[in-house]
Amino acid sequence: MIDREYQVVVVGGGMAGVCAAIASARHGARTALIHNRPVLGGNASSEIRMHIVGANCHGTRPDARETGILEEILLENRRRNPGHSFSIFDTVLWEKVRFQEGLDLYLNTQMTGVEVAAGRIRAVEALQLTTEKQFRFTAAIFVDCTGDGTLAYQAGAACRVGRESRDEFGEQYAPERADRKTMGNTLLFQAVDTGAPVPFEKPFWAHSFGEADLAFRGHSAYASAMEHYEVDSGYWWIELGGEEDTIADGEAIRDELLKTVYGVWDHIKNRGDHGAANYALEWVGFLPGKRESRRIMGDYILKEQDCLSGRLFPDAVAYGGWPMDMHPPEGFRYKGDPNQFLRLNDVYTIPYRCYCARDIANLMMAGRNISASHMAFGSIRVMGTCSAGGQAVGTAAALAVRQNCPPGGLTDRIQELQQLLLRDDCYIPGVANQDPEDRARRARIAASSAQPDGAPEQVVNGVARRVGGVSNCWISEDLAASGEWLELQWDEPLSIREVHLKFDSNLSGEIMPTLSKTVRKQQIPGLPPELVKDYELQLWAGDQLRAQLAVEGNGLRFRTHRLAEPTYADRLRILVRGTHGAAEARLFEVRVY
């Protein structure tokens, strides 16, 4: 047994776990990420290939895309992966984790046991299948990002499975009676147009389906205008297992899904004209994408009413906005519409209390296993929302380590946690930058030009995205040949060591890799044209240029520039020389430390 000691241990390397581990390490905690698969990303990995959706609801809710670490990852992937290859996305995720200072990655490592004493997790044991090494991990704080709540369950934490009754929380859309039924699992597939007719022979073990079996489920090339129903990528509605145990019966559910996938493809190819004569299967998943299993109970359970009302919690650390996307437990066998979309008028926030286990003092959770009712789960389960929560949890874990307190001990420091998250380019509706260390908030602001809705002063108004029709952004007039500039001025020189910039990466669009041809067509190829590409920082003391930094080919929304040594200056000029396509310079926020 190999002993490994860390300050924070994250179990589960889906998108929530990746963001939690990176955030924890960046805030100074010695962190381990343990993942039982060979690749990171969970449902977004090449093993499953589900695209990452969130509060912007496929671009139908403007300015709502999640930022922070997730945005950093997706923009980097956008630069290097124009073909939407999920294998390349695997590599981008691996690189972000593997080369993050302070973070150790353990792939192919299955947690095999949990040691608990006096209401705290002392250690977890794990076996790395590729090396046959057995590890014992100790830490001050453990984070369950397993999706299934496996760490919490083995530690004896309170968990829920299934659907609450309508009366338990007063949720009008909940079933009349409680049960243990859940949403099911899905196997996706990918097909390619070969340019010539290609036959398909159904395996003897696959099911056979008629048109009536696929009612309410678009499945032909002629239905390509219907969202996500094209024949080259499908289908989320090939879903089973909600009437069983999606954990204990996982292998049997997977086998039944394989029989169903190949049966659906046989129907598309051989039972009527579906416009698929030239299509051949290129890939069929073997690891089901799982929607629902255990939920770990915290001091607050997020509810249907919180989502529908767009509630803003005082201890909010993340947000959601995907509809309550409810699937019948029967899944593919259900004879009606395969899902019910309960749309939300606005985004809602998720309180810190949903991310801390109520009965294990040093256990946090992020992802689809957080403290929520089944109805609220229908919205919070998507990976954009899970990633935002992951970053919040990783940041909180590192802060708790620094304060030498359990996660629950941060309830009196929520504002400090919120300000850290905003500083790292997370968004919390209703919370603005009030960082007392940010010198930019005390500066006078000027610019070479500005459009009517793009006043330069907005770069220090505390909100780093467009909200409620207010741009919150400096927007110049068309870029001059010499560029456009924004300037911060102070009455006296001050010591400057860092400059933070948040550019516009068009948070109304989508930039994630996807199997769906329809979704790809909705995306603008390449990096967002609004994003600033070439710029220069200049620090002045009077008429003397004290420091200068030029950046070419920027591809990120959030940039932190740390000076080699503190520099005294009374003026900071940001000169924008070019964008990735837009005619004007756009800058949401400037911070100076």
C-alpha positions in Angstrom: 0.0 0.0 0.0 1.4 3.4 -1.1 0.6 6.2 1.2 -0.1 9.6 -0.4 -0.9 12.7 1.7 -2.8 15.7 0.2 -4.8 18.6 1.5 -7.7 18.0 -0.9 -8.6 14.8 -2.7 -11.1 14.9 -5.5 -12.7 11.5 -6.5 -14.2 11.5 -10.0 -12.7 13.2 -13.1 -15.8 14.3 -15.0 -16.2 18.0 -15.8 -17.1 18.9 -12.2 -14.1 17.0 -10.8 -11.7 18.5 -13.3 -12.9 22.0 -12.5 -12.8 21.3 -8.7 -9.3 19.8 -8.8 -7.8 22.6 -10.9 -9.4 25.3 -8.8 -8.2 23.7 -5.6 -4.6 23.5 -6.8 -4.6 27.0 -8.2 -5.6 28.3 -4.8 -2.6 26.6 -3.2 -3.9 23.3 -1.9 -2.0 20.2 -2.6 -4.6 18.3 -4.6 -5.1 14.8 -6.0 -7.7 13.9 -8.7 -8.6 10.2 -8.7 -10.5 8.9 -11.7 -11.4 5.3 -12.6 -11.4 5.8 -16.4 -8.5 6.2 -18.8 -9.7 9.7 -19.9 -11.2 12.7 -18.2 -14.5 14.4 -18.8 -17.1 11.9 -17.8 -20.1 12.3 -20.1 -18.1 14.8 -22.2 -15.2 12.3 -22.8 -14.6 10.3 -26.0 -16.1 7.3 -24.2 -19.6 8.8 -24.1 -19.4 12.0 -26.3 -22.2 14.2 -24.8 -21.9 17.9 -25.5 -21.7 20.3 -22.6 -24.8 22.3 -22.1 -25.8 24.7 -19.4 -27.7 27.8 -18.5 -27.6 29.3 -22.0 -29.8 26.5 -23.2 -28.3 26.0 -26.6 -28.0 29.7 -27.1 -31.6 30.5 -26.4 -30.8 32.4 -23.2 -28.5 35.2 -24.1 -25.3 35.9 -22.2 -25.7 32.9 -19.8 -22.8 30.6 -20.7 -20.7 29.5 -17.8 -17.2 31.1 -17.5 -14.2 30.4 -15.3 -12.3 27.2 -15.8 -14.9 25.7 -18.1 -14.7 28.6 -20.5 -10.9 28.4 -20.4 -11.0 24.7 -21.4 -13.6 25.2 -24.1 -11.8 28.1 -25.7 -8.5 26.2 -25.7 -10.2 23.2 -27.2 -11.8 25.6 -29.8 -8.3 26.7 -30.9 -6.9 23.2 -31.2 -9.8 21.0 -32.1 -11.8 22.5 -35.1 -13.1 19.1 -36.1 -15.0 18.5 -32.8 -13.0 15.4 -32.1 -13.8 14.0 -28.6 -10.4 12.2 -28.5 -8.6 15.6 -28.9 -10.9 17.0 -26.2 -9.7 14.2 -24.0 -6.1 15.4 -24.5 -7.0 19.0 -23.8 -8.6 18.0 -20.5 -5.6 15.7 -19.6 -3.2 18.5 -20.4 -5.1 21.0 -18.2 -5.0 18.6 -15.2 -1.6 16.9 -15.8 0.4 20.1 -16.0 -1.4 22.1 -13.3 1.1 22.9 -10.6 0.1 21.4 -7.2 -2.2 18.8 -8.8 -1.5 15.1 -9.1 -3.6 13.0 -11.5 -4.4 9.3 -11.0 -6.1 7.8 -14.0 -7.5 4.2 -14.2 -7.7 4.4 -10.4 -10.7 2.9 -8.7 -11.6 3.8 -5.2 -12.0 0.6 -3.2 -12.6 1.7 0.3 -13.2 4.6 2.7 -12.0 5.0 6.2 -14.3 7.0 8.5 -13.9 8.0 12.1 -15.8 10.5 14.3 -17.9 11.8 11.4 -14.9 12.5 9.2 -13.2 10.7 6.3 -9.7 9.8 7.3 -8.6 8.2 4.0 -9.7 6.5 0.8 -8.1 3.4 -0.7 -7.7 2.9 -4.4 -6.3 0.5 -7.0 -4.7 1.7 -10.2 -5.6 -1.0 -12.6 -2.8 -0.2 -15.2 0.0 -0.4 -12.7 -1.5 -2.7 -10.1 -0.5 -0.2 -7.4 -2.6 0.2 -4.3 -2.9 3.7 -2.8 -4.1 5.1 0.5 -5.0 8.8 0.2 -5.3 11.0 3.2 -6.5 14.6 3.1 -8.1 17.4 5.1 -11.0 17.6 2.7 -12.5 15.1 0.3 -14.7 16.0 -2.7 -17.1 13.5 -4.2 -17.4 14.1 -8.0 -18.2 10.5 -8.8 -21.6 11.3 -10.2 -23.0 8.3 -8.3 -22.1 9.7 -4.9 -19.9 6.6 -4.4 -17.5 8.2 -1.9 -20.4 9.7 0.2 -22.3 6.4 0.1 -19.4 4.3 1.2 -18.6 6.9 4.0 -22.2 6.6 5.3 -23.4 10.0 4.3 -27.1 10.6 3.8 -28.2 10.1 0.2 -31.4 10.1 -1.7 -32.4 8.0 -4.7 -35.6 8.5 -6.8 -38.5 10.9 -6.9 -40.0 12.8 -3.9 -43.7 13.0 -3.7 -45.5 16.2 -4.6 -46.3 16.9 -1.0 -42.9 16.5 0.5 -41.6 19.8 -0.8 -44.7 21.2 -2.3 -43.4 20.7 -5.9 -46.3 21.0 -8.3 -44.6 18.9 -11.1 -43.4 16.1 -8.8 -45.3 12.7 -8.9 -48.1 12.2 -6.5 -46.3 9.4 -4.7 -42.6 9.0 -3.9 -40.7 6.2 -5.5 -37.1 5.1 -6.3 -37.4 5.6 -10.0 -34.9 7.7 -11.8 -34.0 8.9 -15.3 -32.2 6.3 -17.3 -28.9 5.8 -19.1 -28.1 6.5 -22.8 -25.7 5.1 -25.3 -24.8 7.4 -28.1 -23.7 6.6 -31.6 -22.1 8.3 -34.6 -22.7 7.6 -38.3 -21.0 8.9 -41.4 -22.2 9.6 -45.0 -20.0 7.3 -47.1 -21.1 8.9 -50.4 -22.5 5.6 -51.7 -25.1 3.1 -50.6 -23.9 0.8 -47.8 -25.9 -2.1 -46.3 -26.5 -2.9 -42.7 -27.1 -6.4 -41.3 -28.7 -6.4 -37.9 -26.9 -8.6 -35.3 -28.9 -11.6 -34.2 -29.1 -10.2 -30.6 -30.4 -6.7 -31.5 -34.0 -5.8 -31.1 -36.4 -5.0 -33.9 -38.6 -1.9 -34.0 -41.4 -0.6 -36.1 -42.4 3.0 -36.6 -44.8 2.9 -33.7 -42.0 2.0 -31.4 -40.2 5.2 -32.3 -43.2 7.6 -32.1 -42.3 11.1 -30.8 -38.6 10.3 -31.6 -37.3 11.9 -34.7 -34.9 9.6 -36.5 -34.4 10.4 -40.2 -32.3 12.6 -42.3 -35.5 14.3 -43.4 -36.0 15.5 -39.8 -32.6 17.2 -39.6 -34.3 20.6 -38.8 -35.4 19.0 -35.6 -32.9 19.7 -32.9 -30.5 16.8 -32.3 -32.5 14.3 -34.4 -30.1 13.9 -37.4 -29.1 10.4 -38.3 -25.4 11.0 -38.0 -25.5 11.5 -34.2 -28.0 9.9 -31.9 -29.9 9.6 -29.8 -30.4 10.9 -26.2 -33.8 9.2 -26.2 -32.2 5.7 -26.5 -32.6 5.7 -22.7 -33.2 2.8 -20.3 -32.7 1.8 -16.7 -34.8 4.3 -14.8 -37.1 1.6 -13.5 -34.1 -0.4 -12.4 -31.0 0.6 -10.3 -28.8 2.5 -12.6 -25.8 1.5 -10.5 -26.4 -2.1 -9.4 -28.0 -3.0 -12.7 -25.6 -1.0 -14.8 -24.1 -3.9 -16.8 -27.5 -5.3 -17.7 -28.7 -1.9 -18.7 -25.7 -1.4 -20.9 -26.4 -4.7 -22.7 -30.0 -3.7 -23.3 -29.0 -0.3 -24.6 -26.7 -2.0 -27.1 -29.5 -4.2 -28.3 -31.7 -1.0 -28.6 -29.1 1.1 -30.5 -28.5 -1.6 -33.1 -32.2 -2.2 -33.4 -32.9 1.5 -33.9 -30.1 1.6 -36.6 -31.6 -1.4 -38.3 -35.0 0.4 -38.4 -33.3 3.5 -39.9 -31.4 1.6 -42.5 -33.8 -1.3 -43.4 -37.4 -0.4 -42.5 -38.6 2.5 -44.7 -36.9 5.5 -46.3 -35.1 7.5 -43.7 -32.6 9.1 -46.0 -29.8 7.0 -44.5 -28.9 4.7 -47.5 -25.4 6.1 -47.6 -24.8 6.2 -43.9 -22.7 3.7 -41.9 -22.1 3.4 -38.2 -18.7 4.8 -37.3 -18.8 4.5 -33.5 -21.2 3.1 -30.9 -20.6 3.9 -27.3 -19.9 1.1 -24.8 -20.0 3.2 -21.7 -23.6 4.6 -21.1 -24.0 8.2 -20.2 -25.7 8.2 -16.8 -28.3 10.8 -15.9 -29.3 10.0 -12.3 -28.5 7.9 -9.3 -27.7 9.0 -5.8 -27.9 12.6 -4.5 -25.9 13.5 -1.4 -27.8 15.5 1.2 -26.5 18.9 2.4 -27.8 21.4 4.8 -30.1 22.7 2.0 -32.0 20.7 -0.7 -32.5 22.7 -3.8 -36.1 22.5 -5.0 -38.3 23.0 -8.0 -39.5 26.3 -6.7 -36.0 27.6 -6.4 -35.4 26.9 -10.1 -38.8 28.2 -11.3 -38.6 31.5 -9.4 -35.0 32.2 -10.3 -34.1 32.4 -6.6 -31.0 34.3 -5.6 -29.5 32.8 -2.4 -27.3 35.0 -0.1 -24.7 32.1 0.0 -24.9 31.5 -3.8 -21.7 30.2 -5.3 -22.9 28.9 -8.7 -25.9 29.2 -11.0 -28.1 27.1 -13.4 -30.6 27.8 -16.0 -31.2 24.6 -18.1 -34.9 23.7 -18.0 -36.0 21.1 -15.6 -35.5 18.4 -18.2 -37.6 15.5 -16.9 -37.4 12.1 -18.6 -39.9 9.3 -17.8 -38.3 6.3 -16.0 -39.4 4.0 -18.7 -37.2 5.8 -21.1 -37.3 4.3 -24.6 -40.2 2.1 -23.6 -42.4 5.0 -22.8 -45.1 5.5 -25.4 -45.3 9.2 -25.1 -43.0 12.2 -25.4 -39.5 11.1 -24.2 -39.0 14.2 -22.1 -40.8 17.1 -20.5 -39.1 20.5 -20.7 -40.1 22.7 -17.9 -38.6 26.0 -19.0 -37.3 28.6 -16.6 -37.8 32.3 -17.1 -34.4 33.2 -15.7 -31.3 31.7 -14.2 -31.3 30.7 -10.5 -28.4 30.4 -8.0 -27.2 27.3 -6.1 -26.3 27.9 -2.4 -23.1 26.8 -0.9 -25.1 24.6 1.5 -25.9 22.2 -1.4 -22.2 21.4 -1.9 -21.4 20.3 1.7 -22.4 16.9 3.1 -24.5 17.5 6.2 -23.3 14.5 8.2 -19.6 14.1 7.1 -17.7 17.2 8.3 -14.9 17.1 5.7 -16.9 15.9 2.6 -17.9 18.2 -0.2 -19.6 17.3 -3.5 -19.9 18.7 -7.0 -21.7 17.5 -10.1 -25.0 15.8 -10.5 -24.8 14.3 -7.0 -25.3 17.6 -5.1 -28.1 18.2 -2.6 -31.3 18.7 -4.7 -34.7 17.2 -5.1 -35.4 15.0 -8.1 -37.2 17.9 -9.8 -34.4 20.5 -9.3 -32.0 17.8 -10.3 -33.6 17.8 -13.7 -31.9 21.2 -14.2 -28.7 21.1 -12.2 -27.5 17.8 -13.7 -26.1 19.3 -17.0 -22.4 19.6 -17.3 -22.1 23.4 -17.6 -23.9 23.8 -14.3 -21.8 20.9 -12.8 -18.6 22.6 -13.9 -19.5 25.9 -12.3 -20.3 24.1 -9.1 -17.0 22.2 -9.3 -14.9 25.3 -9.5 -16.8 26.8 -6.5 -16.2 23.6 -4.5 -12.5 23.4 -5.4 -12.0 27.1 -4.5 -13.9 26.6 -1.2 -11.9 23.5 -0.3 -8.6 25.3 -0.7 -10.0 28.3 1.3 -11.1 26.0 4.1 -7.6 24.3 4.1 -6.0 27.8 4.3 -8.3 28.7 7.2 -7.8 25.3 8.9 -11.5 24.7 9.2 -14.0 22.2 7.7 -16.0 23.2 4.7 -19.0 24.1 6.9 -16.7 26.6 8.7 -16.8 28.9 5.7 -20.5 29.9 6.2 -19.2 33.1 7.9 -16.8 33.7 5.0 -19.2 33.3 2.1 -18.6 36.8 0.8 -14.9 36.1 0.7 -15.5 32.9 -1.3 -17.9 34.7 -3.6 -15.3 37.4 -4.3 -12.6 34.8 -5.0 -14.9 33.2 -7.6 -15.7 36.4 -9.3 -12.0 37.2 -9.4 -11.4 33.9 -11.2 -14.1 34.8 -13.8 -17.0 32.8 -12.4 -20.4 34.4 -12.5 -22.8 34.6 -9.5 -26.1 36.4 -10.4 -26.7 39.3 -8.0 -23.1 39.4 -6.8 -20.7 42.1 -8.0 -17.0 42.7 -7.5 -16.3 44.3 -4.2 -12.7 43.2 -3.8 -11.0 45.8 -1.6 -7.6 44.8 -3.0 -8.6 45.7 -6.6 -7.0 49.1 -7.3 -8.9 49.4 -10.6 -12.1 50.2 -8.6 -10.5 53.5 -7.5 -9.2 54.6 -10.9 -10.5 57.2 -13.3 -11.3 55.6 -16.7 -10.8 57.1 -20.1 -10.8 55.6 -23.6 -10.0 56.5 -27.2 -13.6 56.0 -28.2 -16.8 54.3 -27.1 -20.1 53.3 -28.5 -23.2 54.6 -26.7 -23.8 51.3 -24.8 -20.1 50.7 -24.2 -19.0 53.4 -21.8 -15.4 52.8 -20.6 -16.4 53.2 -16.9 -18.2 49.9 -17.2 -14.9 47.9 -16.9 -15.0 48.6 -13.2 -18.7 48.4 -12.4 -18.3 44.9 -10.9 -20.2 42.8 -13.5 -18.2 41.0 -16.2 -20.9 40.1 -18.7 -24.0 41.5 -20.3 -26.9 41.3 -17.9 -30.5 42.6 -18.3 -29.7 44.6 -21.4 -26.8 46.4 -19.9 -23.5 45.7 -21.7 -21.2 46.1 -18.7 -18.5 46.4 -21.3 -16.2 48.9 -22.9 -17.0 48.8 -26.6 -14.9 51.0 -28.8 -15.8 52.4 -32.2 -14.3 50.6 -35.2 -10.7 49.8 -34.5 -8.3 52.5 -35.9 -5.1 51.5 -37.7 -3.2 52.3 -34.5 -5.7 50.4 -32.3 -8.1 51.6 -29.6 -7.1 52.2 -26.0 -8.6 52.2 -22.5 -6.8 53.9 -19.7 -6.9 53.7 -15.9 -5.5 56.7 -14.0 -4.7 57.3 -10.3 -3.8 60.5 -8.5 -0.6 59.0 -7.0 1.7 56.2 -8.3 0.9 52.8 -6.8 2.7 49.5 -6.8 1.2 47.2 -9.4 2.0 43.4 -9.6 -0.9 42.0 -11.5 -3.4 43.0 -14.2 -6.5 41.0 -14.8 -8.5 41.3 -18.0 -11.8 39.8 -19.0 -12.6 40.0 -22.7 -15.8 39.3 -24.6 -16.1 35.7 -25.8 -19.8 36.0 -26.8 -21.5 34.2 -23.9 -24.7 33.9 -26.0 -23.2 31.3 -28.3 -21.9 27.7 -27.9 -18.4 26.6 -28.3 -18.4 23.0 -27.0 -17.4 19.9 -29.0 -20.5 18.0 -30.2 -21.6 15.0 -32.3 -24.6 16.9 -33.5 -24.5 18.4 -37.0 -27.4 20.7 -36.1 -25.5 22.1 -33.1 -22.3 22.5 -35.1 -24.2 24.5 -37.7 -25.4 26.8 -35.0 -21.8 27.5 -33.9 -19.5 30.1 -35.5 -16.3 28.3 -36.6 -13.1 29.2 -34.8 -12.7 31.5 -31.8 -15.4 34.0 -31.1 -14.9 37.0 -33.4 -15.6 39.4 -30.5 -12.6 38.1 -28.6 -9.6 40.4 -28.5 -6.6 38.8 -30.3 -3.7 41.3 -30.1 -3.2 43.8 -27.3 -0.6 45.6 -25.3 -0.3 46.7 -21.6 1.6 49.9 -20.8 2.4 51.1 -17.3 3.3 54.8 -17.0 4.5 57.0 -14.2 3.9 60.5 -15.5 5.5 60.6 -19.0 7.8 57.7 -18.3 7.0 54.2 -19.6 7.7 51.8 -16.7 6.6 48.5 -18.1 5.2 47.1 -21.3 3.8 43.8 -22.4 2.5 42.8 -25.8 0.3 39.8 -26.4 -0.4 38.4 -29.9 -2.8 35.6 -30.8 -4.8 35.6 -27.5 -7.5 33.0 -27.4 -8.8 33.3 -23.9 -11.5 35.4 -22.2 -9.7 35.7 -18.9 -6.1 36.7 -18.8 -3.9 37.3 -15.7 -0.7 39.1 -16.2 1.8 38.9 -13.3 4.7 41.4 -13.6 8.2 40.2 -13.0 8.4 42.6 -10.2 6.1 45.2 -8.6 6.0 48.4 -10.7 5.1 51.9 -9.6 2.7 53.6 -12.0 -0.1 56.1 -12.0 -1.5 55.1 -15.4 -2.4 51.8 -17.1 -3.1 51.8 -20.7 -4.6 48.8 -22.5 -4.1 49.1 -26.3 -6.2 46.8 -28.4 -4.7 46.2 -31.9 -6.9 43.4 -33.2 -9.7 40.9 -32.6 -10.7 37.5 -34.0 -13.1 39.2 -36.4 -15.1 42.0 -34.7 -14.6 45.6 -35.9 -14.4 47.0 -32.3 -12.5 46.4 -29.1 -14.6 44.8 -26.3 -13.5 44.5 -22.7 -15.7 43.6 -19.7 -13.4 44.0 -16.8 -10.0 45.3 -15.7 -8.6 44.5 -12.3 -5.3 45.8 -10.8 -3.5 44.3 -7.8 
